Amino acid sequence: MKISIVCVGKIKENFYREAVAEYAKRLSRYCKLEIIEVSDEKTPDGASLQTEDQIKEKEGRRILEKLQEDAFICTLEISGKKLSSEAFARWMEKLTVGGISHIMFVIGGSLGLHESVCRRADFSLSFSDMTFPHQLMRVILSEQIYRAFRIIHGSPYHK
């Protein structure tokens, strides 16, 4: 199984980088994890909705260039489907049993995802109605993928 996390921007804080690296290390026994970063756009203070959409469109084009045709694309969106950790594990297991060998998770930038990226998704997932910093979402997603593999393999995990 190959898991790719496509995300906008670089992680600036060491503690986020270290957390993602730790989960990548833990995940290495279950899958091949790849982090694909695309460059972000500066959002000027007081940007209009039109400017924000143009920024999301530019970032979206960069994301779409990285998505592979044979991969299952899952976007992270507030409006996506909410799953418990156990349901997320069952969802991932069902994909692999169904012949999916590559899942690409997509995390947008600070403004979110452009509609073109959302339309490309095979599934959209929501972790909460709350908004999280996109850099923190890499940590949360990495942890949940690790937790899902632990559940799938019947290994103990913290509840």
Number of C-alpha atoms within 10 A of each C-alpha: 11 14 20 18 21 25 25 25 19 13 16 9 10 9 12 17 16 12 17 23 14 14 20 21 14 14 20 11 10 15 17 14 20 13 15 17 17 20 14 19 17 9 14 9 6 8 11 11 9 9 13 19 18 14 21 25 17 15 25 24 14 19 24 14 9 13 20 12 7 10 17 18 24 22 24 24 22 17 12 17 13 16 15 10 16 14 13 20 22 17 14 18 17 12 15 14 10 9 8 16 15 20 21 24 24 27 24 26 22 18 15 20 23 21 12 14 22 19 11 14 18 12 16 20 19 15 21 14 11 7 12 13 11 20 22 17 19 23 21 18 18 23 18 19 22 23 23 23 21 17 19 15 12 9 10 9 11 5 5
